[in-house]
Amino acid sequence: MTFQEGVLAPNASGGSPASIVPWGIADVLKAIGLLVVAFFVVLIPAATIAGRIAGSVDKIDDDPEALAFMLAVNMGIDVLMLLVALRFSVRKYSCSLAALGLRAPQRGGLWLAFPVLMGAYAILAVYFGLVELGNVDSLQPDSTLPDSTFDSLLVSITASVLVIGFAPLIEEIFFRGFLFSAIRSHWGVILGAMISGLIFSSLHADMGSVIPFSLIGALFALAYAYSGSLLPSIGAHLAFNTISMVASIAGAAD
């Protein structure tokens, strides 16, 4: 199958629209490998610097300046994630951003973000219910932000910019537009959604988040596969993160 920039074609079963992308699994593995290396190269020195600011690495979460610094470093890693996705997709193969899903929905519409958001909350509700029913506290998801985040205005603003301003757009481009598109071209939509969702959940670095956020990531991928656009999943991701941040800020204020 030849690549036609910006063209949507039915999948093999004649169902939902699917992007024809020129990048493949090898490009995804190179991108992930580069990010893993960068993660250790950047975060270890950054943690050392933050530890000096706080007086100790163990005290980073309790020091507003050190914590804000680490959150800013995470913004840089997000930017690097975006650049890597662009490097191994649109730049390498000279195609437009539409190939990454940055285009108007081809089926459904922007309204799709609402049922996707409701689906994400339904997944969490069922998961929390099962964990509570099984009394498995070790599988309770932990927040990626420390409890002290909202004790400082500086840290709260930095965290909000990261979670609301950076994550929804960049993570959808990387995990759905770039990674999922490559995987589904080899193994199909369902397996591609599951694998990309699992990799997405690893970003949270929490065992309790693996199952629910793998499913949520898969749901976002299916929304992309259905609509042919990242805009619904970006909208759902943005709303999800915004609601979570507002709830966390409100909870800290009580």
N, C-alpha and C positions, 0 to 999 in steps of 0.2 A: 504494500500500500504506500503510495507516495504522499508526501506531506503537502497540503495546500493551506497556506497561512490563513488563519481566521475562519476556516470552513468547519461547519458542523456536519457530521454524518450520523445516520442511525447506527446503533450497535449491531452485532451479528444477529440478534433476534428481532431486529426491526423496532426496538423499543425506544428507550430514552436517548436523547442526543448525546454524542460523545465527542470530545475534542480529539482531533487528530494531531498528535504531538510527535516531534522528531526525536526527542531525548528518550533515553531508556534506563534500564536498571543500572547499567554501568555508570551513567552520569549521576544517578541517585546515590550509589555507593561512594563515588568520589566526593560528592557534596557532603554526605554524612561523615566520611572519614576526615575531611578537612575541618568540619565543625567540631568533631571530637578533639582533634589536635588543638584547635584554637581555644576550645573550652578550657583545657588544662593549661595552655600557655598563658592565657589571659587571666583566668580566675585564681590560680595559685598566687601569682604576684599581687593581684588585686586584694585577695584576702590578707596577704601579709601587710600591705599598706593600710588596709582598714583596721587590722589588728593593732598597728602602731598608733593609729588615730584614737582607737578605743582604749589602748593600754594593754589589750590582750585579745587574741582571736576569739576567746570564749565570751568576750564582752561586746562583740560587734552589734548584736541584736539590741543591746541596751544603750548604745551610743547613737544618737540621732545623726550626727555627721558621718560616722562610719557606715551606718546602715543606708543612708542616702547615697553615699559613695558606691556601695555595692549594688544598689538598685540602678544607679546610673551606668555601672559596668554592664549590668544585664541588658540595659537599653542598647549598649554598644554591641552585645552579642546578638540581639535581635536584628540590628541593622546588618551585621555580618551574615546572619541567616538569610536575609533578603538578598544581599549581594551575591551570595553563593548560589541561590536559586536562579537569579538572573544570569549569572555567569555560565551555568551548565544548561540553560534553556534558551531564552530568547537571544542572548548575546552569542552563544556558541553556534546556534543554528540560524541566526539572522532572521528571526520572526518577531512579530509584534507582541505586545502585552496581552492581546486578545487570546493568544495561545495558552496563556496561564489562567484564563478564565476571567480576566478583567474586561468584561463586556456586558451588554444588557442581556438579561435572561432570554433564552430562546424558547423556553417553555415555562409555563407558570408565570411568575413575576416577582417583584420585590416583596409582595405579600407573603411569599413562601417563608420568609424569615420568621414570621409569627408561629406557624405550626412547627417549624424546626426548633424554635426556642421552647415551645411547650413540650415537644418531644424530649428535649434535653432535661427539662425539669421532671418529666415523667420517669425518665431513666434514673435520675437521682433519687426520686421518691421511692421507687421500687427497690433500688439498691439499699437505701437506708433502712427500709422496712425489713428486708431480708437479713441485713446485718444485725438489726435490733432483735429480730425474731430468733436468730441463731446465737445471739449474745456473743458475737465475735468482735470485741472492741478493737482488736488489732487491725481489722479491715475497715475501720472508720477513716475516711479521707481526712488528711490534715491540710490546712491552708498552706499555700506556698509562701505566704507572708507571715513573718513573726508577729506575735501578739502585740509587741511594742510599736508596730508600724504606725498606729493611729494615736500614739501619745505625743507625737511631734507634728507640727504643721508642715515643716520641711519634708519629712519622710512621707507624710500622707500625700502631699502634692506629687512628689517623685514617684511614689507607688501608683498613683492614679494615672499619671502620664504613661507609665510602663504598661499597666494593665488595660487601660482604656484606649490610649492613643497609639501604642505600638503593637500590642499582642494580636488584636483581632485581624488587622490587615496583614501583618507580616506572617503570622502563623497560618492563616488561610492560604496565602500565596505559596508558602513553603510546603505545608503538609497536604493540602488539597490540590492546588493548582500545579505544583511541581511534582511532589512525591506520588500522590495518588494517581495522577494522570499517567505516569510512567508505569506504575505497577499494574493498573487495570488493562493497559495495552497488551500485557503479557499473560495475565492470569484472570482477567475479567473484573467486572465492577464489584461483585460481592467480596471476593477474596482481597481485591485491592483496597476496598473500604476497611476491611478487618485489619489488614496489615498496617495500613497507614494510620488507622485509629490506635493501634497498639503502640506504634512508634510515637505518635502524638502524646499518648498517656505517659510515656517515659520522660517527657519534658517536665512533668510535675515532680519527679524524683520522690515518689511516695507510693508505697505498696498498696495503701488503701484506695488510691486514685486509679490504679491500673484498670480494673473492670469498668467502673462507671465512665471514665474519660476515654477509654478505648471505644466504648459504645457510642458516646457522644461524638467522638471524632469520626467514627464510621457513619453516623447520622449526617454530619456535615458533608462528608464525602458523597453520600447518596443524594443529598440536596444539590450538590454540584453536578453530579452525573445526570440528574433529572432535568435541571434547568439549563445546563450548559454555561452557567455563570457562577462566579464566586460571590456575587453581591448578596444573594440570600443568606449564605453561610456567614459572610462577613457581618451582615446585619444581626443575625442571631447571636454570633459570638460577641459582638459589641454590646448588645442588650444584656446578655448573660453576665459579662464582666462588669458592666455598669451597675446592674442590680446588685451583684455581689459586693462591689465596692461601697455602694450607698448603704447597704445593710450593715457592712462591717463598720463604717464610720458612725452610723447611727447607734450601733451596739456599743461601740467604744465610748460614745458620748453619754450613755446612760449611767 
